[in-house]
């Protein structure tokens, strides 16, 4: 029986835009510093994000040392502790995960996966990175100004954020707000690039329904960010005006330190609504790229077509749309109208449906697949387990009556970190192990990779599973020290100490990963052009690593979707997207 390729035809429609002329720099600075090559910009984003992420890791250690062994370290006082909490949260969510998924993976993978020479606006792409770097440097500078960085909590709620009693209430909060404004400006430039490149620069034959799910995830997340970040931008400006010019956007009439403030008429709840209108789409700005990447990792390493491709695409789009009408589930304890709470509880449960569809489709892709337990696959499966765990606890917090007693306890910390920290970071690791051979031409060390996975995966559960129990016991979050209480058992402190030890071990093991990255770059085994036997266009380039312009003299032509694996009768167990139907030779015809 002759094989007919999925969604294939001998005719591929022409590309939507003509090929663009690229600027080829001749100096080292032009190639690697002021680079307009999306691949180099992606690596710049990744190195900067990982660097600031390591700072946030150290801050989390300091928090855990105080919680696990209270008052043992004299340099950790209440003010410092609140500063560590604030900076850790903001760095991890915005400056690490958002920048890494969109700036790092987005820049590297989108042009290669859609068959483009580069981003549509290379110069703007370059500027977006340097604005992001400026934002990071401003954030780091806040550690060294008088009063130190802000200690308002990573959500920056007023009036606390700008009252005199809060650590970093002058220079710290100013630098934080300016840094966020710069980050959003930089991202907007990069985000417009990603959207226009996906819509307009796809190669001949690359229809929207032939795009890999990685591109769909990054594309949808970018659209969300372009719509959600302005809410954070305007709230940062308004809070800055409240602090510097004495306006009252968010500041009510208030007595602070025995003094009547000059503010009157502002609404702190307005800030909460603006922040969470950004803040909940932000969850999916990180999650959707992770969903797309995991789909591709599972398909490649299980040697099986993704189950329900179109449903997966629509699930990504629907999740993106619904993410804008669930924000107030973060505000059940703010005193809003009960009917308001009912509405947001309902939408929160509804958004679980397309998310569950994605989980079912991942499991069905794995079902009866030829699963290769490579390091990328281990991280992908680890993500599915972790995301399910985090998602189920999210159903607890999505219900008003359950959320009210659990709000601001360690249960929230456990949920948030399982679904928003550990799960996406497992995907980041899986993606790096998967695409590192394409980026460098060398394989990462497999033994170090598996050691890194198992300690990280098991260690993460040792950190966050016990936090659920602490939350049910009523242990509050963001407290410097618990003190004596009647309702918190003494065992909670022993548990806290164990969590701290696990956190230190998991953090130290990341050094193995960083060592693997550097060691393999020089001494790793040569990878060849397509070590995983993948179908997508980035693995079909003439050179590994791909040169500036990606595809040599002529761009590829796409004839099929991205998931032709283990096709009956085909000569190989994968068919690249750029192989025409006439070249798919049945194995029976081979001599």
Residue, then its C-alpha position, 0 to 999 in steps of 0.5 A: x500500500x502506497x503511503x500518502x503523507x499527512x496534509x501533503x501535496x506535490x504543490x506547495x504554495x509560494x511564501x508570503x514575503x520575498x527573501x530579505x537581504x541580511x546584513x553580514x557583519x565582519x568584525x567580532x563585535x558586529x558578530x557577537x556583541x551588537x549582533x543582529x543574528x537571532x541565534x546569537x541574540x537568543x544566546x545573549x538572552x539565555x546567558x543573561x537570564x541564567x545569570x540573573x536566575x542564579x542570583x535569585x537561586x542564592x536569594x532563595x537559599x538565604x530565605x530557606x536558611x532563615x525559615x529552616x534555622x531561624x535566627x542562626x544567621x545574624x546577617x538575615x534580619x526581617x528587612x533583608x528577608x523581605x527584600x530576598x522574597x521580593x527580588x527572588x519572586x520578581x527575578x524568577x517570574x519576569x527576568x528569568x522564565x519570561x526572558x528565557x522562553x520568549x527571548x531565548x527559545x523564541x529567538x533561536x527556534x522561530x526563524x529556524x522552525x518556520x523556515x526564515x532567514x532571520x527575524x523580520x526586524x533584525x535591528x529591532x531584535x538587537x535593540x530589544x536584547x540591550x533594553x532587556x540587559x539595561x532592565x537587568x542591570x537596573x534591577x541589580x543596581x537596586x541591591x546597592x542603593x541606600x535602603x537596598x532593594x524593595x521589600x514590598x513582596x514580588x506583587x509590589x502592592x501599594x500602599x505598602x510598597x511606597x510607605x516609609x516603613x517598608x525596606x527599599x521604599x525610596x530608591x529600591x522601589x524606584x529602580x524596580x519600577x523603572x527596570x520593569x518599564x524597560x523590560x516591557x519596552x524591550x519585550x514589546x520590540x522583541x514580541x512584535x518581531x516574533x508575531x510578524x515573523x510567524x505570520x509573514x516570514x514562513x517559508x513556502x508550504x509552511x501553513x499555520x497548521x503545519x507549524x510545530x507546537x513549539x512555535x504555536x506556544x511561543x506565538x500565542x504567549x507573545x500575543x498574550x504578553x503584548x496584551x497583558x504587559x501594558x497593564x503592568x507598564x501603566x501601573x508601574x508609571x502610576x505608582x512611580x507618580x504616587x511616590x515622586x509627585x504625590x498623586x493618589x492613583x493607588x494611595x488612599x488617605x492613610x496614617x503612616x508612622x503617626x503622620x497623616x499622608x498627603x495622599x487621598x482618594x486612591x485605590x490599592x485594589x485598583x493596583x491589584x486588578x491591574x497587576x493580576x490582569x497582567x499576572x495571570x496571563x503571565x502564568x500562561x506566557x511562561x506555560x504555553x511555550x513550555x506546553x509547545x516544547x514538551x509536545x515536540x520533545x515527547x513526539x520526537x523521543x517517543x517516535x510517535x505522531x503527536x496525538x490530536x494536533x489540531x486540538x492541541x493548537x486550539x487548546x493553546x489558543x483557548x487557554x490564551x483567551x481564557x487567561x484574561x478572565x480569571x485574574x481575580x481568583x488571586x483576590x478572593x480575600x480582598x473583600x470583593x463582591x461574592x458574585x464576582x468571586x463566583x464568576x472567577x471561580x467558574x472561569x478558573x474551573x473552565x480553563x482547566x478543561x483545555x489544559x486537561x486536554x493537553x495532558x490527555x494528548x501528551x499521555x496518548x502520544x506516549x501510549x504505545x510509543x517507542x519511548x526512548x528515555x533520553x535526558x530530554x524525555x526524562x525532563x518532559x515526563x517529569x514536567x507532565x507529573x509536576x504540572x498535573x500535581x500543581x494543576x490539581x492544587x490549583x483547583x483547590x485555590x480556584x474555589x472561593x471557600x477553599x481558597x479563603x483559609x488557604x490564602x497566604x499560607x505555604x500551600x499557595x507557595x507549594x502550588x505556585x512553585x510546582x506549576x509555575x517554577x519547577x514545571x517550566x524549569x524542567x522544560x527549560x532543562x529538557x529543551x536545552x538538552x534537546x537543542x544543545x546539539x544543534x546550537x553547538x554541534x556537540x552532545x551534552x554528557x548523558x551521565x551528568x544529564x541523568x544525574x542532574x534530572x533525578x536529583x532535581x526532580x526528586x529534590x523538588x518534590x522533597x521541597x514542595x510536597x511538605x509545603x502543602x502540609x505546612x499550608x494546611x497547618x496554617x503556616x503563613x508565607x512571607x513571615x520572617x519567623x513564625x514565633x509561638x502559636x497554638x495551631x502550628x505543631x512543633x513538627x512544622x519546624x522540623x519539616x522546614x529544616x528538611x525542606x531547607x536541606x533539600x533546597x540547598x542540595x537541589x541548588x548545588x546540583x545545578x552546578x553539574x548542569x552548568x559544568x556540563x554545558x561548558x565541558x561539552x562545548x569543548x569536549x562533547x561528542x560530535x552530534x551530527x546534524x540530526x542526532x534525535x531523528x527529528x522532522x522539524x526544519x531546524x534539524x534540516x539545515x546544511x550546517x550545524x550550528x546553523x550559519x547566519x541566514x540559517x538555510x544556505x542558498x535556498x530556503x526549504x519547501x515544506x510538504x507536510x506537518x511536523x509529526x511524521x514519525x514511525x510511518x508504516x512503509x516509510x524507509x526511516x522512522x521519521x519523515x522531515x517536513x521538507x521531504x516531498x511525497x514522491x521521495x517517501x520510498x516504501x521499505x518494500x521497494x528497496x533492493 
